[in-house]
């Protein structure tokens, strides 16, 4: 149990550090027009929690959208505040894949 708690604390610390680095760099992931404006519709290539490259085998379906992650721990972070992650993806111009289900 103690090991699980330590792992979770380390994962959260890494998430906060990575998020800060991404925000500081002003990273955008979406498609840009000639003026440099990000256009929506880009496929997801980075994890909305840590900003790392996604693994297409690690995902969750949320309200008809498939969200990919870099590791299983990020799914738990996403589920605690999915709207924040979706907002970050939207700001980056990313449009999640649609799923056949409504959940």
LUMNU-901376 format. One record per residue: x, y, z of N, C-alpha, C in turn; residue number from 0; residue in three letters. Coordinates in nm, 4 decimals, decimal comma, always signed. Layout:
! LUMNU-901376
{rec {X; Y; Z}; {X; Y; Z}; {X; Y; Z}; NUM; 'ala'},
...
//
This chain:
! LUMNU-901376
{rec {+0,0828; -0,1195; +0,0000}; {+0,0000; +0,0000; +0,0000}; {+0,0871; +0,1257; +0,0000}; 0; 'unk'},
{rec {+0,1920; +0,1241; +0,0849}; {+0,2808; +0,2379; +0,0930}; {+0,3486; +0,2624; -0,0417}; 1; 'unk'},
{rec {+0,3838; +0,1543; -0,1102}; {+0,4492; +0,1644; -0,2404}; {+0,3564; +0,2293; -0,3441}; 2; 'unk'},
{rec {+0,2284; +0,1945; -0,3381}; {+0,1301; +0,2513; -0,4306}; {+0,1166; +0,4007; -0,4070}; 3; 'unk'},
{rec {+0,1113; +0,4408; -0,2824}; {+0,0970; +0,5826; -0,2490}; {+0,2191; +0,6605; -0,2971}; 4; 'unk'},
{rec {+0,3370; +0,6066; -0,2754}; {+0,4592; +0,6737; -0,3199}; {+0,4595; +0,6860; -0,4719}; 5; 'unk'},
{rec {+0,4174; +0,5800; -0,5408}; {+0,4121; +0,5834; -0,6868}; {+0,3151; +0,6899; -0,7351}; 6; 'unk'},
{rec {+0,2008; +0,7004; -0,6696}; {+0,1017; +0,8014; -0,7086}; {+0,1548; +0,9425; -0,6848}; 7; 'unk'},
{rec {+0,2227; +0,9635; -0,5748}; {+0,2783; +1,0952; -0,5448}; {+0,3829; +1,1325; -0,6493}; 8; 'unk'},
{rec {+0,4685; +1,0372; -0,6839}; {+0,5697; +1,0633; -0,7862}; {+0,5060; +1,0923; -0,9214}; 9; 'unk'},
{rec {+0,4008; +1,0181; -0,9561}; {+0,3324; +1,0408; -1,0837}; {+0,2700; +1,1802; -1,0878}; 10; 'unk'},
{rec {+0,2077; +1,2214; -0,9789}; {+0,1475; +1,3550; -0,9739}; {+0,2537; +1,4645; -0,9808}; 11; 'unk'},
{rec {+0,3654; +1,4436; -0,9126}; {+0,4737; +1,5425; -0,9175}; {+0,5257; +1,5563; -1,0601}; 12; 'unk'},
{rec {+0,5420; +1,4437; -1,1269}; {+0,5872; +1,4456; -1,2650}; {+0,4846; +1,5145; -1,3546}; 13; 'unk'},
{rec {+0,3573; +1,4895; -1,3287}; {+0,2509; +1,5521; -1,4077}; {+0,2545; +1,7036; -1,3929}; 14; 'unk'},
{rec {+0,2696; +1,7518; -1,2716}; {+0,2739; +1,8962; -1,2499}; {+0,3984; +1,9575; -1,3134}; 15; 'unk'},
{rec {+0,5115; +1,8901; -1,3003}; {+0,6355; +1,9418; -1,3593}; {+0,6248; +1,9469; -1,5113}; 16; 'unk'},
{rec {+0,5706; +1,8424; -1,5709}; {+0,5571; +1,8375; -1,7161}; {+0,4573; +1,9418; -1,7655}; 17; 'unk'},
{rec {+0,3468; +1,9547; -1,6949}; {+0,2456; +2,0525; -1,7352}; {+0,3033; +2,1937; -1,7306}; 18; 'unk'},
{rec {+0,3818; +2,2220; -1,6299}; {+0,4440; +2,3534; -1,6198}; {+0,5403; +2,3790; -1,7340}; 19; 'unk'},
{rec {+0,6161; +2,2774; -1,7710}; {+0,7116; +2,2929; -1,8813}; {+0,6400; +2,3166; -2,0130}; 20; 'unk'},
{rec {+0,5319; +2,2443; -2,0347}; {+0,4556; +2,2605; -2,1589}; {+0,3929; +2,3994; -2,1643}; 21; 'unk'},
{rec {+0,3349; +2,4427; -2,0537}; {+0,2723; +2,5746; -2,0522}; {+0,3767; +2,6841; -2,0672}; 22; 'unk'},
{rec {+0,4917; +2,6681; -2,0068}; {+0,5966; +2,7692; -2,0167}; {+0,6487; +2,7817; -2,1592}; 23; 'unk'},
{rec {+0,6525; +2,6702; -2,2285}; {+0,7013; +2,6718; -2,3659}; {+0,5957; +2,7238; -2,4622}; 24; 'unk'},
{rec {+0,4716; +2,7340; -2,4156}; {+0,3634; +2,7808; -2,5019}; {+0,3378; +2,6837; -2,6159}; 25; 'unk'},
{rec {+0,3518; +2,5562; -2,5871}; {+0,3401; +2,4548; -2,6920}; {+0,1991; +2,4494; -2,7475}; 26; 'unk'},
{rec {+0,1928; +2,4363; -2,8790}; {+0,0670; +2,4129; -2,9462}; {+0,0828; +2,2891; -3,0304}; 27; 'unk'},
{rec {-0,0258; +2,2170; -3,0464}; {-0,0198; +2,0924; -3,1188}; {-0,1059; +2,0943; -3,2435}; 28; 'unk'},
{rec {-0,1976; +2,1859; -3,2533}; {-0,2920; +2,1858; -3,3632}; {-0,2315; +2,2316; -3,4947}; 29; 'unk'},
{rec {-0,3143; +2,2321; -3,5944}; {-0,2738; +2,2786; -3,7260}; {-0,2725; +2,4304; -3,7253}; 30; 'unk'},
{rec {-0,1712; +2,4896; -3,7854}; {-0,1607; +2,6351; -3,7876}; {-0,1834; +2,6865; -3,9286}; 31; 'unk'},
{rec {-0,2548; +2,8006; -3,9378}; {-0,2717; +2,8630; -4,0681}; {-0,1516; +2,9551; -4,0939}; 32; 'unk'},
{rec {-0,1547; +3,0297; -4,2030}; {-0,0402; +3,1137; -4,2413}; {-0,0086; +3,2193; -4,1363}; 33; 'unk'},
{rec {-0,1087; +3,2625; -4,0599}; {-0,0844; +3,3640; -3,9574}; {-0,0316; +3,3043; -3,8275}; 34; 'unk'},
{rec {-0,0248; +3,1704; -3,8210}; {+0,0227; +3,1042; -3,6993}; {-0,0890; +3,0696; -3,6031}; 35; 'unk'},
{rec {-0,2138; +3,0985; -3,6396}; {-0,3275; +3,0683; -3,5553}; {-0,3547; +2,9177; -3,5574}; 36; 'unk'},
{rec {-0,3749; +2,8598; -3,4401}; {-0,4030; +2,7168; -3,4310}; {-0,5458; +2,6898; -3,4764}; 37; 'unk'},
{rec {-0,5612; +2,5948; -3,5667}; {-0,6924; +2,5563; -3,6174}; {-0,7330; +2,4223; -3,5551}; 38; 'unk'},
{rec {-0,8581; +2,4070; -3,5136}; {-0,9020; +2,2807; -3,4557}; {-0,9015; +2,1690; -3,5600}; 39; 'unk'},
{rec {-0,8975; +2,0471; -3,5123}; {-0,9075; +1,9333; -3,6009}; {-0,7840; +1,8469; -3,6062}; 40; 'unk'},
{rec {-0,6785; +1,8830; -3,5347}; {-0,5571; +1,8025; -3,5356}; {-0,5809; +1,6727; -3,4590}; 41; 'unk'},
{rec {-0,5228; +1,5628; -3,5068}; {-0,5347; +1,4374; -3,4320}; {-0,4515; +1,4446; -3,3040}; 42; 'unk'},
{rec {-0,4907; +1,3682; -3,2048}; {-0,4191; +1,3671; -3,0783}; {-0,2869; +1,2912; -3,0923}; 43; 'unk'},
{rec {-0,1780; +1,3544; -3,0528}; {-0,0464; +1,2903; -3,0556}; {+0,0237; +1,2932; -2,9207}; 44; 'unk'},
{rec {-0,0248; +1,3785; -2,8284}; {+0,0355; +1,3854; -2,6956}; {-0,0692; +1,3632; -2,5869}; 45; 'unk'},
{rec {-0,0220; +1,3121; -2,4754}; {-0,1074; +1,2849; -2,3588}; {-0,1572; +1,4170; -2,3012}; 46; 'unk'},
{rec {-0,2891; +1,4287; -2,2733}; {-0,3414; +1,5539; -2,2177}; {-0,3024; +1,5768; -2,0718}; 47; 'unk'},
{rec {-0,2460; +1,4749; -2,0068}; {-0,2059; +1,4894; -1,8668}; {-0,0584; +1,5289; -1,8565}; 48; 'unk'},
{rec {+0,0301; +1,4480; -1,9157}; {+0,1740; +1,4726; -1,9027}; {+0,2376; +1,5400; -2,0231}; 49; 'unk'},
{rec {+0,1703; +1,5361; -2,1372}; {+0,2276; +1,5969; -2,2566}; {+0,3260; +1,5076; -2,3304}; 50; 'unk'},
{rec {+0,3371; +1,3815; -2,2888}; {+0,4254; +1,2864; -2,3567}; {+0,3559; +1,2285; -2,4789}; 51; 'unk'},
{rec {+0,4316; +1,1596; -2,5642}; {+0,3750; +1,0921; -2,6808}; {+0,2742; +0,9864; -2,6340}; 52; 'unk'},
{rec {+0,1592; +0,9799; -2,7038}; {+0,0554; +0,8848; -2,6642}; {+0,0916; +0,7418; -2,7050}; 53; 'unk'},
{rec {+0,0297; +0,6480; -2,6352}; {+0,0348; +0,5065; -2,6685}; {-0,1083; +0,4707; -2,7079}; 54; 'unk'},
{rec {-0,1305; +0,4331; -2,8331}; {-0,2665; +0,4067; -2,8827}; {-0,3335; +0,2879; -2,8134}; 55; 'unk'},
{rec {-0,2580; +0,2118; -2,7332}; {-0,3156; +0,1004; -2,6577}; {-0,3647; +0,1439; -2,5206}; 56; 'unk'},
{rec {-0,3384; +0,2683; -2,4830}; {-0,3791; +0,3195; -2,3520}; {-0,4768; +0,4348; -2,3750}; 57; 'unk'},
{rec {-0,6039; +0,4111; -2,3459}; {-0,7057; +0,5124; -2,3718}; {-0,8272; +0,4900; -2,2832}; 58; 'unk'},
{rec {-0,9129; +0,5906; -2,2825}; {-1,0441; +0,5788; -2,2209}; {-1,1428; +0,6473; -2,3138}; 59; 'unk'},
{rec {-1,2656; +0,6004; -2,3121}; {-1,3718; +0,6638; -2,3891}; {-1,4535; +0,7500; -2,2946}; 60; 'unk'},
{rec {-1,4754; +0,8745; -2,3345}; {-1,5467; +0,9700; -2,2503}; {-1,6432; +1,0494; -2,3367}; 61; 'unk'},
{rec {-1,7703; +1,0378; -2,3080}; {-1,8763; +1,1111; -2,3774}; {-1,8614; +1,1047; -2,5291}; 62; 'unk'},
{rec {-1,8419; +0,9823; -2,5802}; {-1,8344; +0,9623; -2,7243}; {-1,7016; +0,9996; -2,7874}; 63; 'unk'},
{rec {-1,6010; +1,0245; -2,7046}; {-1,4681; +1,0613; -2,7546}; {-1,3642; +0,9645; -2,6991}; 64; 'unk'},
{rec {-1,2669; +0,9275; -2,7809}; {-1,1578; +0,8415; -2,7356}; {-1,0377; +0,9310; -2,7039}; 65; 'unk'},
{rec {-0,9909; +0,9217; -2,5781}; {-0,8781; +1,0011; -2,5318}; {-0,7622; +0,9049; -2,5055}; 66; 'unk'},
{rec {-0,6474; +0,9337; -2,5672}; {-0,5290; +0,8497; -2,5529}; {-0,4339; +0,9099; -2,4497}; 67; 'unk'},
{rec {-0,3534; +0,8215; -2,3888}; {-0,2598; +0,8624; -2,2839}; {-0,1237; +0,7982; -2,3051}; 68; 'unk'},
{rec {-0,0249; +0,8469; -2,2303}; {+0,1098; +0,7911; -2,2402}; {+0,1278; +0,6719; -2,1461}; 69; 'unk'},
{rec {+0,0508; +0,6673; -2,0375}; {+0,0636; +0,5585; -1,9398}; {-0,0696; +0,5396; -1,8673}; 70; 'unk'},
{rec {-0,0922; +0,4225; -1,8078}; {-0,2200; +0,3968; -1,7394}; {-0,2498; +0,4934; -1,6253}; 71; 'unk'},
{rec {-0,1475; +0,5431; -1,5570}; {-0,1704; +0,6356; -1,4458}; {-0,2384; +0,7648; -1,4886}; 72; 'unk'},
{rec {-0,2171; +0,8049; -1,6121}; {-0,2779; +0,9285; -1,6604}; {-0,4294; +0,9151; -1,6768}; 73; 'unk'},
{rec {-0,4771; +0,7934; -1,6976}; {-0,6222; +0,7725; -1,7086}; {-0,6896; +0,8119; -1,5778}; 74; 'unk'},
{rec {-0,6297; +0,7727; -1,4652}; {-0,6870; +0,8063; -1,3345}; {-0,6879; +0,9575; -1,3118}; 75; 'unk'},
{rec {-0,5815; +1,0250; -1,3517}; {-0,5753; +1,1706; -1,3377}; {-0,6831; +1,2345; -1,4244}; 76; 'unk'},
{rec {-0,6982; +1,1861; -1,5482}; {-0,8010; +1,2371; -1,6391}; {-0,9401; +1,2225; -1,5788}; 77; 'unk'},
{rec {-0,9693; +1,1052; -1,5224}; {-1,1029; +1,0786; -1,4689}; {-1,1382; +1,1676; -1,3512}; 78; 'unk'},
{rec {-1,0381; +1,2216; -1,2827}; {-1,0644; +1,3124; -1,1705}; {-1,1104; +1,4499; -1,2189}; 79; 'unk'},
{rec {-1,0660; +1,4911; -1,3400}; {-1,1045; +1,6212; -1,3934}; {-1,0985; +1,6174; -1,5464}; 80; 'unk'},
{rec {-1,1901; +1,5422; -1,6094}; {-1,1847; +1,5270; -1,7550}; {-1,2026; +1,6583; -1,8308}; 81; 'unk'},
{rec {-1,2834; +1,7475; -1,7796}; {-1,3094; +1,8722; -1,8512}; {-1,1830; +1,9577; -1,8640}; 82; 'unk'},
{rec {-1,0968; +1,9556; -1,7640}; {-0,9722; +2,0324; -1,7719}; {-0,8822; +1,9772; -1,8820}; 83; 'unk'},
{rec {-0,8748; +1,8448; -1,8916}; {-0,7920; +1,7830; -1,9963}; {-0,8506; +1,8102; -2,1344}; 84; 'unk'},
{rec {-0,9818; +1,8016; -2,1459}; {-1,0456; +1,8284; -2,2753}; {-1,0271; +1,9746; -2,3163}; 85; 'unk'},
{rec {-1,0319; +2,0632; -2,2192}; {-1,0103; +2,2055; -2,2490}; {-0,8677; +2,2278; -2,2985}; 86; 'unk'},
{rec {-0,7709; +2,1617; -2,2342}; {-0,6312; +2,1742; -2,2768}; {-0,6161; +2,1239; -2,4206}; 87; 'unk'},
{rec {-0,6802; +2,0116; -2,4527}; {-0,6728; +1,9573; -2,5883}; {-0,7345; +2,0551; -2,6878}; 88; 'unk'},
{rec {-0,8480; +2,1140; -2,6510}; {-0,9141; +2,2109; -2,7386}; {-0,8249; +2,3320; -2,7632}; 89; 'unk'},
{rec {-0,7596; +2,3808; -2,6582}; {-0,6698; +2,4952; -2,6717}; {-0,5518; +2,4639; -2,7639}; 90; 'unk'},
{rec {-0,5147; +2,3365; -2,7708}; {-0,4047; +2,2933; -2,8564}; {-0,4522; +2,2618; -2,9979}; 91; 'unk'},
{rec {-0,5818; +2,2759; -3,0216}; {-0,6362; +2,2497; -3,1541}; {-0,6602; +2,1031; -3,1828}; 92; 'unk'},
{rec {-0,6624; +2,0218; -3,0788}; {-0,6794; +1,8770; -3,0944}; {-0,8266; +1,8402; -3,0877}; 93; 'unk'},
{rec {-0,8699; +1,7572; -3,1813}; {-1,0061; +1,7044; -3,1808}; {-0,9979; +1,5543; -3,1530}; 94; 'unk'},
{rec {-1,0500; +1,5095; -3,0378}; {-1,0442; +1,3670; -3,0063}; {-1,1223; +1,2832; -3,1081}; 95; 'unk'},
{rec {-1,0787; +1,1579; -3,1246}; {-1,1506; +1,0651; -3,2122}; {-1,2902; +1,0419; -3,1548}; 96; 'unk'},
{rec {-1,3856; +1,0225; -3,2430}; {-1,5221; +0,9883; -3,2012}; {-1,5303; +0,8373; -3,1792}; 97; 'unk'},
{rec {-1,6146; +0,7968; -3,0847}; {-1,6417; +0,6549; -3,0613}; {-1,7879; +0,6283; -3,0947}; 98; 'unk'},
{rec {-1,8196; +0,5021; -3,1073}; {-1,9583; +0,4668; -3,1416}; {-2,0502; +0,4796; -3,0207}; 99; 'unk'},
{rec {-1,9951; +0,4691; -2,8987}; {-2,0762; +0,4797; -2,7776}; {-2,0966; +0,6227; -2,7353}; 100; 'unk'},
{rec {-2,1965; +0,6449; -2,6535}; {-2,2263; +0,7791; -2,6067}; {-2,1626; +0,8140; -2,4747}; 101; 'unk'},
{rec {-2,0865; +0,7211; -2,4129}; {-2,0286; +0,7480; -2,2810}; {-1,8871; +0,7871; -2,2909}; 102; 'unk'},
//
